[in-house]
């Protein structure tokens, strides 16, 4: 028997920027990828490295990006130019986001909206592809905490 968890029902939430403020689920989100964590390395290989093997030391931790698609509704408060994702890009703001999986675990992170690309294909729904660039350390969200 597997312990796999279905991704359906995952929520991506945007903080309204207020103090203390609230999080609102971004509506009509489809596929979500990220945050993509990685670790930079520094090559410290020298002429005296054992048996000529490359030697590395850890450097910066990187958060990478979160990308997602949504069914784009310009009148929706989480999408619109006044209060939504596009407004975060336009104002060059760093906002708090939460990614909550169906088992209620998740991650909270600060990010900038660095990409907002609407698409209007003939014979299909209007969508937008959004890119968030994460800044600073993530915080794990644990159910019941």
Rosetta blueprint (number, residue, H / E / L):
1 X L
2 X L
3 X L
4 X L
5 X L
6 X L
7 X L
8 X L
9 X L
10 X L
11 X E
12 X E
13 X E
14 X E
15 X E
16 X L
17 X L
18 X L
19 X L
20 X L
21 X L
22 X L
23 X E
24 X E
25 X E
26 X L
27 X L
28 X L
29 X E
30 X E
31 X E
32 X E
33 X E
34 X L
35 X L
36 X L
37 X L
38 X E
39 X E
40 X E
41 X E
42 X E
43 X E
44 X L
45 X L
46 X L
47 X L
48 X L
49 X L
50 X H
51 X H
52 X H
53 X L
54 X L
55 X L
56 X E
57 X E
58 X E
59 X E
60 X E
61 X E
62 X E
63 X L
64 X L
65 X E
66 X E
67 X E
68 X E
69 X E
70 X E
71 X E
72 X L
73 X L
74 X L
75 X L
76 X L
77 X L
78 X L
79 X L
80 X L
81 X L
82 X L
83 X L
84 X L
85 X H
86 X H
87 X H
88 X H
89 X H
90 X H
91 X L
92 X L
93 X L
94 X L
95 X E
96 X E
97 X E
98 X E
99 X E
100 X E
101 X L
102 X L
103 X L
104 X L
105 X L
106 X E
107 X E
108 X E
109 X E
110 X E
111 X E
112 X E
113 X E
114 X E
115 X E
116 X E
117 X E
118 X E
119 X E
120 X E
121 X L
122 X L
123 X L
124 X L
125 X L
126 X E
127 X E
128 X E
129 X E
130 X E
131 X E
132 X E
133 X E
134 X E
135 X E
136 X E
137 X E
138 X E
139 X E
140 X E
141 X E
142 X L
143 X L
144 X L
145 X L
